[in-house]
């Protein structure tokens, strides 16, 4: 069974890039453009990994992770942002966060991180 990844970013270019990259590696990729959509997607599908932008409309990435953890839903999460120094301290309390990724990122490194996290 294919491992499922949720990509959450309000920038369509980032969503498409990661969807193409990770889809070509054999993962089943779902996308959302904001935190609300991400939570709706997670209620419909069990995700093996979430890659979420820190700065999102309606609900930022940290708030999404906090809400999921509060509900007992611990999905391994990579948080992406161009502002990593501004929020990195807030991620230490979140047990789901496995990686903080600075934008712009190296797509080959991202591919390797994802494969390592989802290795059986």
C-alpha positions in Angstrom: 0.0 0.0 0.0 1.3 3.4 -0.9 2.4 5.7 1.9 0.2 8.9 2.0 1.7 12.4 2.2 -0.3 15.6 2.7 1.3 18.8 1.3 -0.1 22.0 2.8 1.0 25.3 1.3 -0.8 28.4 0.1 1.6 28.7 -2.8 0.4 26.5 -5.7 4.0 26.3 -7.1 5.3 24.6 -3.9 2.3 22.2 -3.8 2.8 21.2 -7.5 6.5 20.8 -7.2 6.3 18.6 -4.1 3.3 16.6 -5.5 5.3 15.9 -8.7 8.5 15.1 -6.8 7.0 12.8 -4.2 4.4 11.3 -6.6 7.3 10.2 -8.9 8.8 8.4 -5.9 5.7 6.3 -5.5 4.0 8.1 -2.7 0.3 8.9 -2.8 0.2 12.7 -2.4 -2.8 14.9 -1.3 -2.7 18.7 -1.2 -4.4 21.4 0.7 -3.9 25.2 0.5 -4.7 26.1 4.1 -4.9 24.7 7.6 -8.7 24.2 7.5 -8.4 22.2 4.3 -5.6 20.2 5.9 -7.7 19.2 8.9 -10.6 18.2 6.6 -8.3 16.1 4.5 -6.9 14.4 7.6 -10.3 13.4 8.8 -11.0 11.7 5.4 -7.6 10.0 4.9 -5.0 8.6 7.3 -1.8 10.3 6.4 1.7 8.9 7.0 3.4 12.3 6.7 2.4 15.9 6.5 4.5 18.7 5.0 3.0 22.0 6.1 4.0 25.6 5.6 4.3 27.7 8.8 2.6 30.7 7.4 -0.9 29.9 6.1 -4.2 31.8 5.8 -6.9 31.1 8.5 -4.7 28.8 10.6 -0.9 28.5 10.6 1.0 25.3 10.4 1.9 25.3 14.1 -1.8 25.6 15.0 -2.7 22.7 12.8 -0.1 20.5 14.4 -1.2 21.6 17.9 -4.8 20.8 17.1 -4.0 17.4 15.7 -1.8 16.5 18.8 -4.6 17.7 21.1 -6.9 15.3 19.4 -4.3 12.5 19.8 -3.5 12.4 16.1 0.4 12.4 15.8 1.3 12.6 12.2 5.1 12.9 11.5 5.4 16.5 10.2 7.9 18.6 8.3 7.3 22.3 8.8 8.4 24.5 5.9 9.1 28.2 6.0 11.2 31.1 4.8 11.2 32.4 8.4 12.5 29.4 10.4 14.4 31.4 12.9 11.1 33.1 14.0 9.2 30.0 15.0 11.7 27.2 15.5 11.4 27.6 19.3 7.7 26.9 19.1 8.2 23.5 17.5 10.2 21.9 20.4 7.0 21.2 22.3 5.4 19.5 19.3 6.2 15.8 19.3 4.9 15.4 15.7 7.5 17.8 14.2 10.3 15.7 12.8 12.0 18.4 10.6 12.0 22.1 10.1 12.8 23.0 6.5 13.9 26.4 5.3 12.6 27.7 2.0 13.9 27.8 -0.6 14.9 24.1 -0.2 16.9 21.6 -2.2 14.3 19.2 -3.7 16.7 16.3 -3.7 17.3 16.8 0.0 13.6 17.0 0.6 13.1 13.7 -1.3 15.8 12.1 0.8 14.2 13.4 4.1 10.8 12.0 3.2 12.2 8.6 2.1 14.1 8.4 5.4 11.1 9.3 7.5 8.8 6.9 5.7 11.3 4.1 5.4 9.8 0.8 6.5 
